[in-house]
Amino acid sequence: MYCPYCRNEDSRVVDSRLVEDGTAIRRRRLCPACHRRFTTVETTSLSVIKRSGVAEPFSRTKVMSGVGKACQGRPVSEDDLSKIAQEVEETIRAKGVAEVDANEVGLAILAPLRRLDQVAFLRFASVYQGFESLEDFEAAIADLRAQPGPKDLPPEGEQRPLTAR
């Protein structure tokens, strides 16, 4: 790290702190040549590789926009969209890679969107997975019915009572 005052190549870290939900580190540095202090902020970069091969920075706003289109006319708030975008970013960052395919971003969106709103999930999946016929929709609906949704599950921490059939 070059000193911004004297351009010396060397600096010593005096203090480090996490900022912005732990996604960045703020470091206070001391230049041994001029004895001045300066601050740096270090963040990790996450790039999305599109189908065309072009890399672009990951954007929560872009995730919110895409999911928002699927949620149009549904009882979904901006806060819900923000939570999905955050969950998607956390899921992708947990993989520990600097570059991720756009396809993986789409897959990371599907699970939280399914929990939020099943109609919006079908809309998003139909575009993302390229549904071409009614059979594709029927298969997706059958899959939704086969797996318990959020309304079918007991609240977190509680167990469903056993019932005789």
DSSP file with accessible surface (Angstrom, degrees, kcal/mol):
  #  RESIDUE AA STRUCTURE BP1 BP2  ACC     N-H-->O    O-->H-N    N-H-->O    O-->H-N    TCO  KAPPA ALPHA  PHI   PSI    X-CA   Y-CA   Z-CA
    1    1 A M              0   0  121      0, 0.0     2,-0.2     0, 0.0     7,-0.0   0.000 360.0 360.0 360.0 120.3    0.0    0.0    0.0
    2    2 A Y        -     0   0  117      1,-0.1     7,-0.2     2,-0.0     6,-0.1  -0.554 360.0-114.0 -75.8 140.2    1.5    3.3   -1.1
    3    3 A C     >  -     0   0    0      5,-2.4     4,-1.8    -2,-0.2    -1,-0.1  -0.571  18.8-143.0 -69.6 129.6    1.5    6.2    1.4
    4    4 A P  T  4 S+     0   0   75      0, 0.0    -1,-0.1     0, 0.0    -2,-0.0   0.684  96.2  46.3 -71.3 -12.6   -0.8    8.9   -0.1
    5    5 A Y  T  4 S+     0   0  113      3,-0.1    -2,-0.0    31,-0.1    -3,-0.0   0.887 132.2   9.5 -94.9 -47.1    1.5   11.6    1.2
    6    6 A C  T  4 S-     0   0   57      2,-0.1    -1,-0.0     0, 0.0    -4,-0.0   0.422  90.9-124.4-117.2  -0.7    5.0   10.5    0.3
    7    7 A R     <  +     0   0  159     -4,-1.8     2,-0.1     1,-0.2    -5,-0.0   0.663  50.0 163.5  65.6  18.0    4.3    7.5   -2.0
    8    8 A N        -     0   0   51      1,-0.1    -5,-2.4     2,-0.1    -1,-0.2  -0.454  39.2-137.5 -64.2 140.3    6.5    5.2    0.2
    9    9 A E  S    S+     0   0  141     -7,-0.2     2,-0.3    -2,-0.1    -1,-0.1   0.687  79.3  73.0 -73.9 -19.9    5.7    1.6   -0.7
   10   10 A D        +     0   0  100     -7,-0.0    23,-0.3     2,-0.0     2,-0.3  -0.749  52.1 162.0-104.3 143.3    5.7    0.4    2.9
   11   11 A S        -     0   0   17     -2,-0.3     2,-0.4    20,-0.2    20,-0.2  -0.981  27.4-133.7-151.5 157.0    3.1    1.0    5.7
   12   12 A R  E     -A   30   0A 149     18,-2.8    18,-2.7    -2,-0.3     2,-0.5  -0.930  21.2-124.2-116.1 135.2    2.2   -0.5    9.0
   13   13 A V  E     +A   29   0A  59     -2,-0.4    16,-0.3    16,-0.2     3,-0.1  -0.658  29.2 174.9 -79.0 124.5   -1.3   -1.4   10.1
   14   14 A V  E     +     0   0A  52     14,-3.4     2,-0.3    -2,-0.5    15,-0.2   0.791  66.6   4.5 -97.0 -36.4   -2.1    0.3   13.4
   15   15 A D  E     -A   28   0A  55     13,-1.4    13,-2.8     2,-0.0     2,-0.4  -0.994  58.1-164.4-152.9 142.1   -5.8   -0.7   13.8
   16   16 A S  E     +A   27   0A  51     -2,-0.3     2,-0.3    11,-0.2    11,-0.2  -0.997  13.4 171.9-130.3 136.4   -8.3   -2.9   11.9
   17   17 A R  E     -A   26   0A 151      9,-2.3     9,-3.4    -2,-0.4     2,-0.2  -0.998  31.4-117.6-142.5 145.7  -12.0   -2.9   12.3
   18   18 A L  E     +A   25   0A 125     -2,-0.3     2,-0.3     7,-0.2     7,-0.2  -0.577  36.2 178.7 -77.8 141.8  -15.0   -4.6   10.5
   19   19 A V  E  >> +A   24   0A  45      5,-2.3     5,-1.4    -2,-0.2     4,-0.6  -0.903  50.4  29.8-134.9 167.4  -17.5   -2.2    8.8
   20   20 A E  T >45S-     0   0  124     -2,-0.3     3,-1.9     1,-0.2    -1,-0.2   0.937 133.3 -44.0  50.0  63.5  -20.6   -2.6    6.8
   21   21 A D  T 345S-     0   0  134      1,-0.3    -1,-0.2    -3,-0.1    -3,-0.0   0.791 108.2 -61.3  58.7  26.1  -22.0   -5.9    8.2
   22   22 A G  T 345S+     0   0   44     -3,-0.4    -1,-0.3     2,-0.2    -2,-0.2   0.624 112.1 116.0  79.8  10.8  -18.5   -7.5    8.1
   23   23 A T  T <<5S+     0   0   50     -3,-1.9    21,-0.8    -4,-0.6     2,-0.3   0.502  77.1  32.4 -90.1  -4.4  -18.2   -7.1    4.3
   24   24 A A  E   < -AB  19  43A   2     -5,-1.4    -5,-2.3    19,-0.2     2,-0.4  -0.973  68.5-138.9-146.5 159.5  -15.3   -4.6    4.6
   25   25 A I  E     -AB  18  42A  52     17,-2.5    17,-3.1    -2,-0.3     2,-0.5  -0.988  10.8-151.7-123.7 128.6  -12.3   -4.0    6.8
   26   26 A R  E     -AB  17  41A  82     -9,-3.4    -9,-2.3    -2,-0.4     2,-0.4  -0.869  18.5-169.9 -97.6 124.9  -11.2   -0.4    7.8
   27   27 A R  E     -AB  16  40A  57     13,-3.1    13,-2.6    -2,-0.5     2,-0.5  -0.971  16.9-150.6-121.0 132.5   -7.5   -0.2    8.5
   28   28 A R  E     -AB  15  39A  64    -13,-2.8   -14,-3.4    -2,-0.4   -13,-1.4  -0.867  26.7-167.4 -94.0 128.8   -5.6    2.7   10.0
   29   29 A R  E     -AB  13  38A  30      9,-3.3     9,-2.0    -2,-0.5     2,-0.4  -0.881  16.0-150.0-121.2 155.4   -2.0    2.7    8.7
   30   30 A L  E     -AB  12  37A  28    -18,-2.7   -18,-2.8    -2,-0.3     7,-0.2  -0.988  14.2-138.8-125.8 128.8    1.2    4.4    9.6
   31   31 A C     >  -     0   0    0      5,-2.3     4,-1.7    -2,-0.4   -20,-0.2  -0.758   6.0-154.6 -85.6 123.9    3.9    5.3    7.1
   32   32 A P  T  4 S+     0   0   61      0, 0.0    -1,-0.1     0, 0.0   -21,-0.1   0.752  90.8  52.3 -71.4 -19.2    7.4    4.6    8.5
   33   33 A A  T  4 S+     0   0   62    -23,-0.3   -22,-0.1     1,-0.1    -2,-0.0   0.952 127.4  14.5 -82.1 -50.8    8.9    7.2    6.2
   34   34 A C  T  4 S-     0   0   41      2,-0.1    -1,-0.1   -26,-0.0     3,-0.1   0.487  92.2-132.3-105.3  -6.1    6.8   10.4    6.8
   35   35 A H     <  +     0   0  140     -4,-1.7     2,-0.3     1,-0.2    -5,-0.0   0.726  58.5 138.0  62.0  25.6    5.1    9.2   10.1
   36   36 A R        -     0   0  132     -5,-0.2    -5,-2.3     1,-0.0     2,-0.3  -0.728  46.8-132.5 -99.0 153.6    1.6   10.2    8.8
   37   37 A R  E     +B   30   0A 126     -2,-0.3     2,-0.3    -7,-0.2    -7,-0.2  -0.771  25.8 172.2-104.4 150.2   -1.5    8.1    9.3
   38   38 A F  E     -B   29   0A  13     -9,-2.0    -9,-3.3    -2,-0.3     2,-0.4  -0.963  24.2-123.9-150.9 162.6   -4.1    7.2    6.7
   39   39 A T  E     -B   28   0A  61     -2,-0.3     2,-0.3   -11,-0.2   -11,-0.2  -0.898  19.2-172.6-113.6 140.0   -7.1    5.0    6.4
   40   40 A T  E     -B   27   0A  17    -13,-2.6   -13,-3.1    -2,-0.4     2,-0.5  -0.936  11.7-151.0-124.5 152.7   -7.8    2.3    3.9
   41   41 A V  E     -B   26   0A  86     -2,-0.3     2,-0.5   -15,-0.2   -15,-0.2  -0.994  12.5-161.2-123.6 122.8  -11.0    0.3    3.4
   42   42 A E  E     +B   25   0A  73    -17,-3.1   -17,-2.5    -2,-0.5     2,-0.3  -0.908  13.9 171.7-108.9 128.7  -10.7   -3.2    2.0
   43   43 A T  E     -B   24   0A  94     -2,-0.5     2,-0.3   -19,-0.2   -19,-0.2  -0.937  31.2-118.4-129.2 155.7  -13.6   -5.0    0.4
   44   44 A T        -     0   0   92    -21,-0.8     2,-0.4    -2,-0.3    54,-0.0  -0.700  27.5-135.4 -89.7 146.5  -13.9   -8.3   -1.5
   45   45 A S        -     0   0   88     -2,-0.3     2,-0.5    12,-0.0    -1,-0.0  -0.801  13.9-164.3-102.5 145.0  -15.1   -8.1   -5.0
   46   46 A L        -     0   0    8     -2,-0.4    12,-3.0    12,-0.1     2,-0.4  -0.985   8.7-165.7-129.3 117.6  -17.7  -10.5   -6.4
   47   47 A S  E     -Cd  57  99B  30     51,-3.0    53,-2.5    -2,-0.5     2,-0.5  -0.850  11.0-146.0-108.1 143.8  -18.1  -10.7  -10.2
   48   48 A V  E     -Cd  56 100B  15      8,-3.6     8,-2.2    -2,-0.4     2,-0.7  -0.930  11.2-146.1-107.1 126.6  -20.9  -12.3  -12.1
   49   49 A I  E     -Cd  55 101B  33     51,-2.9    53,-2.4    -2,-0.5    54,-0.3  -0.839  19.0-149.5 -94.7 115.1  -20.0  -14.0  -15.4
   50   50 A K    >   -     0   0   77      4,-3.0     3,-2.2    -2,-0.7    51,-0.0  -0.271  30.0 -99.0 -79.2 168.7  -22.9  -13.5  -17.8
   51   51 A R  T 3  S+     0   0  223      1,-0.3    -1,-0.1     2,-0.1    -2,-0.0   0.831 124.1  58.6 -57.1 -32.2  -23.7  -16.0  -20.6
   52   52 A S  T 3  S-     0   0   94      2,-0.1    -1,-0.3     1,-0.1     3,-0.1   0.576 120.3-109.6 -74.8  -9.6  -21.9  -13.9  -23.1
   53   53 A G  S <  S+     0   0   52     -3,-2.2     2,-0.3     1,-0.3    -2,-0.1   0.333  74.9 135.9  96.7  -5.9  -18.7  -14.2  -21.0
   54   54 A V        -     0   0   83     -5,-0.1    -4,-3.0     1,-0.0     2,-0.4  -0.561  46.1-142.6 -77.4 136.7  -18.7  -10.6  -19.8
   55   55 A A  E     +C   49   0B  51     -2,-0.3    -6,-0.2    -6,-0.2    -8,-0.0  -0.829  24.0 171.4-100.7 137.3  -17.9  -10.1  -16.1
   56   56 A E  E     -C   48   0B  55     -8,-2.2    -8,-3.6    -2,-0.4     3,-0.1  -0.978  39.7 -90.7-139.9 154.9  -19.7   -7.5  -14.1
   57   57 A P  E     -C   47   0B 101      0, 0.0   -10,-0.3     0, 0.0     2,-0.1  -0.338  49.3-101.0 -64.3 144.9  -19.8   -6.7  -10.4
   58   58 A F        -     0   0   26    -12,-3.0     2,-0.4     4,-0.0   -12,-0.1  -0.404  41.5-163.1 -62.9 140.4  -22.5   -8.4   -8.3
   59   59 A S     >  -     0   0   48      1,-0.1     4,-1.7    -2,-0.1     5,-0.1  -0.965  24.6-163.9-135.1 118.0  -25.4   -6.0   -7.7
   60   60 A R  H  > S+     0   0   71     -2,-0.4     4,-2.8     1,-0.2     5,-0.2   0.865  97.0  59.3 -61.7 -36.3  -28.1   -6.4   -5.1
   61   61 A T  H  > S+     0   0  107      1,-0.2     4,-2.3     2,-0.2    -1,-0.2   0.899 103.6  50.0 -60.6 -39.3  -30.1   -3.7   -6.9
   62   62 A K  H  > S+     0   0  101      2,-0.2     4,-2.3     1,-0.2    -1,-0.2   0.895 110.6  49.5 -68.6 -38.2  -30.1   -5.9  -10.1
   63   63 A V  H  X S+     0   0    9     -4,-1.7     4,-2.7     2,-0.2     5,-0.3   0.947 111.7  49.3 -62.4 -47.0  -31.3   -8.9   -8.1
   64   64 A M  H  X S+     0   0   43     -4,-2.8     4,-2.5     1,-0.2    -2,-0.2   0.890 110.6  51.1 -60.4 -38.7  -34.1   -6.8   -6.5
   65   65 A S  H  X S+     0   0   61     -4,-2.3     4,-1.7     2,-0.2    -1,-0.2   0.935 112.4  44.8 -65.4 -46.6  -35.1   -5.5  -10.0
   66   66 A G  H  X S+     0   0   28     -4,-2.3     4,-1.3     2,-0.2    -2,-0.2   0.924 117.5  43.3 -64.9 -44.3  -35.3   -9.0  -11.5
   67   67 A V  H  X S+     0   0    1     -4,-2.7     4,-1.7     1,-0.2    -1,-0.2   0.890 109.2  59.9 -68.9 -35.4  -37.2  -10.4   -8.5
   68   68 A G  H  < S+     0   0   19     -4,-2.5     4,-0.4    -5,-0.3    -1,-0.2   0.870 101.0  54.0 -60.6 -36.2  -39.4   -7.3   -8.4
   69   69 A K  H >< S+     0   0  142     -4,-1.7     3,-0.9     1,-0.2    -1,-0.2   0.905 109.4  47.7 -64.8 -39.6  -40.6   -8.0  -12.0
   70   70 A A  H 3< S+     0   0    8     -4,-1.3    -1,-0.2     1,-0.2    -2,-0.2   0.794 112.9  49.9 -70.0 -26.4  -41.7  -11.5  -11.0
   71   71 A C  T >< S+     0   0    8     -4,-1.7     3,-2.5    -5,-0.1     5,-0.3   0.378  77.8 136.5 -93.4   3.0  -43.4  -10.1   -7.9
   72   72 A Q  T <  S+     0   0  144     -3,-0.9    -3,-0.1    -4,-0.4    -4,-0.0  -0.290  78.8   9.4 -56.1 127.2  -45.3   -7.4   -9.8
   73   73 A G  T 3  S+     0   0   81      1,-0.3    -1,-0.3     3,-0.1    -2,-0.1   0.498 106.8 113.7  81.0   3.6  -48.9   -7.2   -8.5
   74   74 A R  S <  S-     0   0   87     -3,-2.5     2,-2.5     2,-0.1    -1,-0.3  -0.704  84.4-101.1-103.9 157.9  -48.1   -9.6   -5.6
   75   75 A P  S    S+     0   0  110      0, 0.0     2,-0.4     0, 0.0    -3,-0.1  -0.360  76.8 129.9 -78.0  66.4  -48.2   -8.7   -1.9
   76   76 A V        -     0   0   29     -2,-2.5     2,-0.1    -5,-0.3    -3,-0.1  -0.981  45.0-147.7-124.6 128.6  -44.4   -8.3   -1.7
   77   77 A S     >  -     0   0   55     -2,-0.4     4,-1.9     1,-0.1     5,-0.1  -0.438  28.2-110.6 -92.1 167.4  -42.7   -5.2   -0.2
   78   78 A E  H  > S+     0   0  135      1,-0.2     4,-2.5     2,-0.2     5,-0.2   0.858 121.2  57.6 -60.8 -35.9  -39.4   -3.5   -1.0
   79   79 A D  H  > S+     0   0   93      2,-0.2     4,-2.4     1,-0.2    -1,-0.2   0.902 104.3  50.8 -63.0 -40.4  -38.1   -4.8    2.3
   80   80 A D  H  > S+     0   0   44      2,-0.2     4,-2.1     1,-0.2    -2,-0.2   0.913 110.9  48.8 -61.8 -42.8  -38.9   -8.4    1.2
   81   81 A L  H  X S+     0   0   12     -4,-1.9     4,-2.5     1,-0.2    -2,-0.2   0.908 110.3  51.3 -63.8 -40.3  -37.0   -7.8   -2.0
   82   82 A S  H  X S+     0   0   44     -4,-2.5     4,-2.4     1,-0.2    -2,-0.2   0.903 108.7  51.1 -63.6 -40.7  -34.1   -6.4   -0.1
   83   83 A K  H  X S+     0   0  115     -4,-2.4     4,-2.6     2,-0.2    -1,-0.2   0.899 110.0  49.5 -64.5 -40.8  -34.0   -9.4    2.2
   84   84 A I  H  X S+     0   0    8     -4,-2.1     4,-2.8     2,-0.2     5,-0.2   0.940 110.6  50.0 -62.4 -45.9  -34.0  -11.7   -0.8
   85   85 A A  H  X S+     0   0    0     -4,-2.5     4,-2.4     1,-0.2    -2,-0.2   0.913 112.1  48.0 -60.8 -40.4  -31.1   -9.8   -2.4
   86   86 A Q  H  X S+     0   0   67     -4,-2.4     4,-2.7     2,-0.2    -1,-0.2   0.932 112.1  48.9 -65.6 -43.8  -29.1   -9.9    0.8
   87   87 A E  H  X S+     0   0   66     -4,-2.6     4,-2.5     2,-0.2    -2,-0.2   0.904 111.0  50.7 -63.0 -40.3  -29.7  -13.7    1.2
   88   88 A V  H  X S+     0   0    0     -4,-2.8     4,-2.4     2,-0.2     5,-0.2   0.941 111.6  47.4 -63.3 -45.4  -28.7  -14.3   -2.4
   89   89 A E  H  X S+     0   0   21     -4,-2.4     4,-3.0     1,-0.2     5,-0.2   0.929 112.4  49.2 -63.1 -43.1  -25.5  -12.3   -1.9
   90   90 A E  H  X S+     0   0  105     -4,-2.7     4,-2.0     1,-0.2    -1,-0.2   0.910 110.6  51.1 -62.6 -40.8  -24.7  -14.1    1.4
   91   91 A T  H  X S+     0   0   61     -4,-2.5     4,-0.5    -5,-0.2    -1,-0.2   0.923 114.0  43.6 -61.8 -43.6  -25.3  -17.5   -0.3
   92   92 A I  H ><>S+     0   0    0     -4,-2.4     3,-1.2     1,-0.2     5,-0.5   0.925 113.2  50.0 -71.1 -42.9  -23.0  -16.7   -3.1
   93   93 A R  H ><5S+     0   0   77     -4,-3.0     3,-1.7     1,-0.3    -1,-0.2   0.837 100.8  65.5 -65.1 -29.9  -20.3  -15.2   -0.9
   94   94 A A  H 3<5S+     0   0   86     -4,-2.0    -1,-0.3     1,-0.3    -2,-0.2   0.737  88.4  68.5 -65.1 -19.9  -20.4  -18.3    1.3
   95   95 A K  T <<5S-     0   0  104     -3,-1.2    -1,-0.3    -4,-0.5    -2,-0.2   0.693 102.8-135.0 -70.8 -19.2  -19.1  -20.3   -1.7
   96   96 A G  T < 5 +     0   0   68     -3,-1.7     2,-0.3    -4,-0.3    -3,-0.1   0.772  58.4 127.0  73.7  27.5  -15.8  -18.4   -1.2
   97   97 A V      < -     0   0   72     -5,-0.5    -1,-0.2     1,-0.1    -2,-0.1  -0.856  56.3-145.1-116.4 154.2  -15.2  -17.6   -4.9
   98   98 A A  S    S+     0   0   60     -2,-0.3   -51,-3.0     1,-0.1     2,-0.4   0.707  88.1  42.2 -87.5 -22.1  -14.5  -14.3   -6.5
   99   99 A E  E     +d   47   0B 117    -53,-0.2     2,-0.3   -51,-0.0   -51,-0.2  -0.984  65.0 179.7-129.0 139.4  -16.4  -15.1   -9.7
  100  100 A V  E     -d   48   0B   3    -53,-2.5   -51,-2.9    -2,-0.4     2,-0.1  -0.984  30.7-110.3-137.9 144.1  -19.8  -16.8  -10.1
  101  101 A D  E >>  -d   49   0B  83     -2,-0.3     4,-1.3   -53,-0.2     3,-0.7  -0.459  25.9-122.4 -70.3 148.6  -21.9  -17.7  -13.1
  102  102 A A  H 3> S+     0   0   33    -53,-2.4     4,-2.2     1,-0.2     5,-0.2   0.848 113.3  63.7 -58.7 -31.4  -25.1  -15.8  -13.7
  103  103 A N  H 3> S+     0   0   91    -54,-0.3     4,-2.3     1,-0.2    -1,-0.2   0.890  99.2  52.2 -60.2 -40.0  -26.8  -19.2  -13.6
  104  104 A E  H <> S+     0   0   59     -3,-0.7     4,-2.1     2,-0.2    -1,-0.2   0.843 106.2  53.9 -67.0 -33.5  -25.7  -19.7  -10.0
  105  105 A V  H  X S+     0   0   17     -4,-1.3     4,-1.4     2,-0.2    -2,-0.2   0.937 108.9  49.2 -64.0 -44.9  -27.2  -16.3   -9.0
  106  106 A G  H  X S+     0   0    5     -4,-2.2     4,-1.5     1,-0.2     3,-0.3   0.916 110.7  49.6 -60.5 -42.7  -30.5  -17.4  -10.6
  107  107 A L  H  X S+     0   0   91     -4,-2.3     4,-0.9     1,-0.2    -1,-0.2   0.889 108.2  53.7 -64.2 -36.5  -30.4  -20.7   -8.6
  108  108 A A  H  < S+     0   0   14     -4,-2.1    -1,-0.2     1,-0.2    -2,-0.2   0.777 107.6  52.4 -69.0 -24.6  -29.7  -18.8   -5.4
  109  109 A I  H  X S+     0   0    9     -4,-1.4     4,-2.1    -3,-0.3     5,-0.3   0.852  96.5  68.4 -77.2 -34.9  -32.8  -16.6   -6.0
  110  110 A L  H  X S+     0   0   17     -4,-1.5     4,-2.4     1,-0.2     5,-0.2   0.888  96.1  49.6 -57.9 -47.9  -35.2  -19.5   -6.5
  111  111 A A  H  X S+     0   0   54     -4,-0.9     4,-1.9     2,-0.2    -1,-0.2   0.954 114.9  40.7 -63.1 -51.6  -35.2  -20.9   -2.9
  112  112 A P  H  > S+     0   0    6      0, 0.0     4,-1.7     0, 0.0    -1,-0.2   0.887 115.6  52.4 -66.7 -31.3  -35.9  -17.7   -1.0
  113  113 A L  H  X S+     0   0    0     -4,-2.1     4,-2.9     2,-0.2     8,-0.3   0.906 106.3  53.7 -69.1 -37.6  -38.4  -16.5   -3.7
  114  114 A R  H  < S+     0   0   31     -4,-2.4    -1,-0.2    -5,-0.3    -3,-0.1   0.906 110.0  47.8 -61.1 -41.1  -40.3  -19.8   -3.3
  115  115 A R  H  < S+     0   0  116     -4,-1.9    -1,-0.2    -5,-0.2    -2,-0.2   0.850 115.5  46.1 -67.9 -33.2  -40.5  -19.3    0.4
  116  116 A L  H  < S-     0   0   59     -4,-1.7     2,-0.3     1,-0.3    -2,-0.2   0.949 132.4 -10.2 -76.5 -50.9  -41.7  -15.7   -0.1
  117  117 A D     X  -     0   0   15     -4,-2.9     4,-2.2    -5,-0.1    -1,-0.3  -0.876  50.1-157.7-158.0 116.5  -44.4  -16.1   -2.8
  118  118 A Q  H  > S+     0   0   79     -2,-0.3     4,-2.2     2,-0.2     5,-0.1   0.834  96.3  52.7 -69.6 -32.6  -45.1  -19.2   -4.9
  119  119 A V  H  > S+     0   0   62      2,-0.2     4,-2.3     1,-0.2    -1,-0.2   0.945 111.6  46.2 -68.0 -44.7  -46.7  -17.3   -7.8
  120  120 A A  H  > S+     0   0    0      1,-0.2     4,-2.9     2,-0.2     5,-0.2   0.894 110.0  55.9 -63.0 -37.3  -43.7  -15.0   -8.1
  121  121 A F  H  X S+     0   0   21     -4,-2.2     4,-3.2    -8,-0.3     5,-0.2   0.932 107.7  47.8 -58.7 -46.8  -41.5  -18.1   -7.9
  122  122 A L  H  X S+     0   0   29     -4,-2.2     4,-2.4     1,-0.2    -2,-0.2   0.907 112.0  49.9 -62.6 -40.8  -43.4  -19.6  -10.9
  123  123 A R  H  X S+     0   0  100     -4,-2.3     4,-1.4     2,-0.2    -2,-0.2   0.947 115.1  42.7 -61.4 -48.8  -43.1  -16.4  -12.8
  124  124 A F  H  X S+     0   0   30     -4,-2.9     4,-3.3     1,-0.2     3,-0.3   0.939 115.5  48.9 -64.1 -46.5  -39.3  -16.1  -12.2
  125  125 A A  H  X S+     0   0    0     -4,-3.2     4,-3.0    -5,-0.2     6,-0.3   0.872 105.5  58.8 -62.6 -35.8  -38.7  -19.8  -12.8
  126  126 A S  H  <>S+     0   0   25     -4,-2.4     5,-2.1    -5,-0.2    -1,-0.2   0.888 116.5  33.2 -63.9 -36.6  -40.6  -19.7  -16.1
  127  127 A V  H ><5S+     0   0  120     -4,-1.4     3,-0.6    -3,-0.3    -2,-0.2   0.935 122.7  45.9 -80.7 -49.2  -38.3  -17.0  -17.4
  128  128 A Y  H 3<5S+     0   0   38     -4,-3.3    -3,-0.2     1,-0.3    -2,-0.2   0.900 121.6  36.6 -63.3 -43.4  -35.1  -18.2  -15.7
  129  129 A Q  T 3<5S-     0   0  103     -4,-3.0    -1,-0.3    -5,-0.3    -3,-0.2   0.414 110.6-121.2 -92.7   1.4  -35.6  -21.9  -16.5
  130  130 A G  T < 5 -     0   0   37     -3,-0.6    -3,-0.2    -5,-0.2    -4,-0.1   0.915  28.3-157.8  65.5  50.2  -37.1  -21.1  -20.0
  131  131 A F      < +     0   0   37     -5,-2.1    -1,-0.2    -6,-0.3     3,-0.1  -0.356  15.9 177.1 -58.5 134.4  -40.5  -22.8  -19.7
  132  132 A E        +     0   0  180      1,-0.1     2,-0.3    -2,-0.0    -1,-0.1   0.491  56.4  24.1-118.7  -9.0  -41.7  -23.5  -23.2
  133  133 A S  S >> S-     0   0   44      1,-0.1     4,-1.3     0, 0.0     3,-0.6  -0.946  80.9-100.4-149.9 170.0  -45.0  -25.3  -22.7
  134  134 A L  H 3> S+     0   0  124     -2,-0.3     4,-3.0     1,-0.2     5,-0.2   0.831 118.2  64.5 -62.4 -29.9  -47.8  -25.9  -20.3
  135  135 A E  H 3> S+     0   0  118      1,-0.2     4,-2.5     2,-0.2    -1,-0.2   0.865  97.9  54.4 -63.4 -34.1  -46.2  -29.1  -19.3
  136  136 A D  H <> S+     0   0   60     -3,-0.6     4,-2.0     2,-0.2    -1,-0.2   0.920 111.2  44.7 -64.5 -43.6  -43.3  -27.2  -17.9
  137  137 A F  H  X S+     0   0   78     -4,-1.3     4,-2.7     2,-0.2     5,-0.2   0.915 112.4  52.1 -64.7 -43.8  -45.6  -25.1  -15.7
  138  138 A E  H  X S+     0   0  120     -4,-3.0     4,-2.6     1,-0.2    -2,-0.2   0.907 109.5  49.4 -60.4 -40.4  -47.5  -28.3  -14.7
  139  139 A A  H  X S+     0   0   63     -4,-2.5     4,-2.2     2,-0.2    -1,-0.2   0.913 112.1  48.2 -65.0 -41.5  -44.3  -30.0  -13.6
  140  140 A A  H  X S+     0   0   16     -4,-2.0     4,-2.3     2,-0.2    -2,-0.2   0.909 112.8  48.1 -66.4 -40.4  -43.2  -26.9  -11.6
  141  141 A I  H  X S+     0   0   56     -4,-2.7     4,-2.5     2,-0.2    -2,-0.2   0.921 110.2  51.8 -66.7 -41.2  -46.6  -26.7   -9.9
  142  142 A A  H  X S+     0   0   58     -4,-2.6     4,-2.0    -5,-0.2    -2,-0.2   0.910 109.6  50.5 -61.5 -38.7  -46.6  -30.4   -9.1
  143  143 A D  H  X S+     0   0   77     -4,-2.2     4,-1.6     1,-0.2    -1,-0.2   0.913 109.3  50.6 -65.5 -41.1  -43.1  -30.0   -7.6
  144  144 A L  H  < S+     0   0   11     -4,-2.3    -2,-0.2     1,-0.2    -1,-0.2   0.903 112.3  47.3 -62.7 -40.7  -44.4  -27.1   -5.5
  145  145 A R  H  < S+     0   0  210     -4,-2.5    -1,-0.2     1,-0.2    -2,-0.2   0.832 109.3  54.0 -69.4 -33.2  -47.4  -29.2   -4.3
  146  146 A A  H  < S+     0   0   82     -4,-2.0    -1,-0.2    -5,-0.2    -2,-0.2   0.824 104.7  59.8 -72.8 -30.3  -45.1  -32.2   -3.5
  147  147 A Q  S  < S-     0   0   86     -4,-1.6     2,-0.1    -5,-0.1    -1,-0.0  -0.828  96.3-109.5-101.6 135.5  -42.8  -30.1   -1.2
  148  148 A P        -     0   0   72      0, 0.0    -2,-0.1     0, 0.0    -3,-0.1  -0.376  34.4-146.6 -63.9 135.4  -44.2  -28.4    1.8
  149  149 A G    >>  -     0   0    3     -4,-0.1     3,-1.0    -2,-0.1     4,-0.9  -0.340  33.9 -87.2 -91.4-178.9  -44.3  -24.6    1.5
  150  150 A P  T 34 S+     0   0   58      0, 0.0     3,-0.4     0, 0.0   -35,-0.1   0.824 128.0  53.1 -62.7 -29.5  -43.8  -22.0    4.2
  151  151 A K  T 34 S+     0   0  202      1,-0.2   -36,-0.0   -36,-0.0     0, 0.0   0.736 107.8  52.3 -78.0 -20.5  -47.5  -22.1    5.1
  152  152 A D  T <4 S+     0   0   93     -3,-1.0    -1,-0.2     2,-0.1     0, 0.0   0.601  97.1  81.7 -88.2 -13.8  -47.4  -25.9    5.5
  153  153 A L  S  < S-     0   0   92     -4,-0.9     3,-0.1    -3,-0.4     6,-0.1  -0.691  84.8-112.8 -94.2 148.0  -44.4  -25.8    7.9
  154  154 A P        -     0   0   46      0, 0.0     3,-0.1     0, 0.0     6,-0.1  -0.348  49.1 -82.5 -69.8 158.1  -44.7  -25.2   11.6
  155  155 A P    >   -     0   0   79      0, 0.0     3,-2.2     0, 0.0    -4,-0.0  -0.231  64.4 -78.2 -57.8 152.9  -43.1  -21.9   12.9
  156  156 A E  T 3  S+     0   0  201      1,-0.3     3,-0.1    -3,-0.1    -3,-0.0  -0.241 119.8  20.1 -57.0 133.5  -39.3  -22.1   13.5
  157  157 A G  T 3  S+     0   0   83      1,-0.3     2,-0.3    -3,-0.1    -1,-0.3   0.264 105.7  99.1  92.6 -14.4  -38.5  -23.9   16.8
  158  158 A E    <   -     0   0  124     -3,-2.2     2,-0.4    -4,-0.0    -1,-0.3  -0.766  64.2-137.5-104.5 153.9  -41.9  -25.6   17.0
  159  159 A Q        -     0   0  183     -2,-0.3     3,-0.0    -3,-0.1    -3,-0.0  -0.863  22.6-113.7-109.0 146.3  -42.7  -29.2   16.0
  160  160 A R        -     0   0  139     -2,-0.4     2,-0.1    -6,-0.1     3,-0.0  -0.576  37.5-112.6 -74.8 133.0  -45.8  -30.2   14.2
  161  161 A P        -     0   0  103      0, 0.0     2,-0.3     0, 0.0    -1,-0.1  -0.384  32.0-110.7 -66.1 145.3  -48.1  -32.4   16.3
  162  162 A L        -     0   0  180     -2,-0.1     2,-0.4    -3,-0.0    -3,-0.0  -0.580  37.3-168.0 -77.1 136.5  -48.4  -36.0   15.2
  163  163 A T        -     0   0  108     -2,-0.3     2,-0.3    -3,-0.0    -3,-0.0  -0.958  21.1-118.6-126.4 146.4  -51.8  -36.8   13.8
  164  164 A A              0   0  106     -2,-0.4     0, 0.0     1,-0.0     0, 0.0  -0.599 360.0 360.0 -81.0 142.1  -53.4  -40.2   13.0
  165  165 A R              0   0  275     -2,-0.3    -1,-0.0     0, 0.0     0, 0.0  -0.801 360.0 360.0-112.0 360.0  -54.3  -40.7    9.4
